[in-house]
Amino acid sequence: MNRLSCSVTLREEVSGWLWRGQMVKRRFCLVFLVALVITRFAWADSVQETETHKLTEVGKGIYLAQTKARLFNSNALVVINDEDVLVVDSHITPTKGRDLISTITSLTDKPVTTLINSHYHYDHSHGNQAFTEENSPYLPYLEIIGHEFTRMKLSRQPLQRVNFRRGLAGTQSVVDRLQRKLAEPLDSNQKEKLQEQYDLMVSHLAEWGEIMPVAPTLTLSDRLTLFRGSREIRVYFFGRAHSGGDLVVYFPEEQLAFTGDMMLAGPSWLGDGYVDEFPGTLEKLKSLAIKKIVPGHGMPFTDIAKIGLVQEFYLDLWQKTKHLYEQGVSAEAASKAIDMTNFRESLGVLRVGYDLLAVSRMYERMGGEE
């Protein structure tokens, strides 16, 4: 049970506990919440903030960098080595990349020599530009590392990709919705909060207009090991999953893995993924000795059993989708019919239906498309 589903369960069932006697579920949720509080206190002890970022130290000199602004963005990892800095993922726009650079300079004056893209998706890679601009302090030293697939995607009209255009359209839609809401009768407090969010989203939307994607300058096909002073950093490609070029950045001393969007605390977005190959890729991830996973979105987690749970989800999703595909059901109809609520308790799947882009992509794979 994840945090959201557990809190929902508590709200829905707290009155029922008094007379239904469901002590097992009650104890489970109480234990979960106590563990959650303890975990939050543990994270709080190692959290610091800059003007734009929250920084959580997840290992010695290894920081999870998360944007404080209330908008969609990727996690980044900042790794301070003996003599230099390595960064994994660069955020969603050049402006957010510049914010990340400012945050790094507040931590250390060591140069960023290496930027790794976990995959090509816009929210993880379109800050690359900030690290390579003429006024970037890192330009003389910087190497951008990615999988061969990632370089290909970022070199061939990346702004025409479906996921980028969908993200841009979604941002515009939020701006339009907030603008309509501001035109409604509101009290002063509501209007102030909405205006603040509207201004933020308008500014964020404008940032998309300056994006000029920068591709990796060094690629790998399966594995690369970096030695930075006393630190060993392994970069793995275990197979196609969330995209065709997902990388895992692994720190053997800490037994810590940055998994990008290949392994979140739940299912990933699957609009251009490889659901049929995903479970096998995750099986290879399980070959690493991992104590903590830092995902591409959300907070770190230590429940490594989640890997197996997400594998089960993808296997089940593929089989249910395949059944409808073989019956000749359209992707649109299938997206409304697919029922994954058997993962309600474990992954918080509350409603019948699945993302149309994911279903359409699975239909493409079933039809033989790469």
Summary of the structure (lengths in Angstrom):
residues: 370
radius of gyration: 21.5
end to end distance: 34.2
largest distance: 68.9
contacts: 1210
relative contact order: 0.10
helix: 47%
strand: 17%
